[in-house]
Amino acid sequence: MQQQSEPSVHPAIARLHAELDAARRGIAVLDDLEEGRRERVVAELLSAVPDMASRAAYEAGADGVVETIRRFAARGVRGASATTLWNRVVRSAVEAAAAVEPAVTRRERATAS
């Protein structure tokens, strides 16, 4: 149960957080996968995380999403190749979120109608 003093988190931000967490855990086990499977997982990470980031920005606003990604990214991953991939995932997610019109969220569009 959430305490009253804790701010509520937009559901889109919560979904993005879960996607980022799954990506970080996935990157950590890439070395255990066969090459073909590893390539598919990398491709999925490089498309799914930015997709989720842009959807979250559309629903909750780009500024908050970019800040969420940057805070989450600061935790990092272990290993040089994992860090390189993690940085690519984070960079593409930030770019996807930032590309959404920052002042127009789904809620604001609905209110304006």
VENSULHU-V165631 format. One record per backbone hydrogen bond with DSSP energy under -1.0 kcal/mol. NH is the residue of the N-H (numbers start at 1). CO is the residue of the C=O. E is the energy in kcal/mol with one decimal. If there is no record, write none. Layout:
nh->[NH/NH]
co->[CO/CO]
e->[E/E]
This chain:
nh->[6/14/15/16/17/18/19/20/21/22/23/24/25/26/27/28/30/32/33/38/39/40/41/42/43/44/45/46/48/49/51/52/53/54/55/56/57/58/59/60/61/65/66/67/68/69/70/71/72/73/74/75/76/83/84/85/86/87/88/89/90/91/92/93/94/95/96/97/98/99/100/104/106/109/110/111/112/113]
co->[3/10/11/12/13/14/15/16/17/18/19/20/21/22/23/24/27/29/30/34/35/36/37/38/39/40/41/42/44/45/47/48/49/50/51/52/53/54/55/56/57/61/62/63/64/65/66/67/68/69/70/72/73/79/80/81/82/83/84/85/86/87/88/89/90/91/92/93/94/95/97/101/58/105/106/107/108/109]
e->[-1.2/-2.1/-2.3/-2.1/-2.6/-2.0/-2.2/-2.9/-2.4/-2.4/-2.4/-2.5/-2.3/-2.5/-2.6/-1.5/-1.1/-1.6/-1.9/-2.9/-2.4/-1.7/-2.4/-2.5/-2.2/-2.3/-2.6/-2.4/-3.6/-1.4/-1.7/-2.5/-2.4/-2.6/-2.2/-2.5/-2.4/-2.1/-1.9/-3.6/-1.8/-1.5/-2.9/-2.1/-2.2/-2.6/-2.5/-2.4/-2.5/-2.9/-1.3/-1.4/-1.4/-2.5/-2.2/-2.1/-2.9/-2.6/-1.8/-2.6/-2.8/-2.7/-2.5/-2.1/-2.7/-2.4/-2.1/-2.4/-2.9/-1.3/-1.3/-1.2/-1.8/-2.3/-2.3/-2.2/-1.9/-1.1]
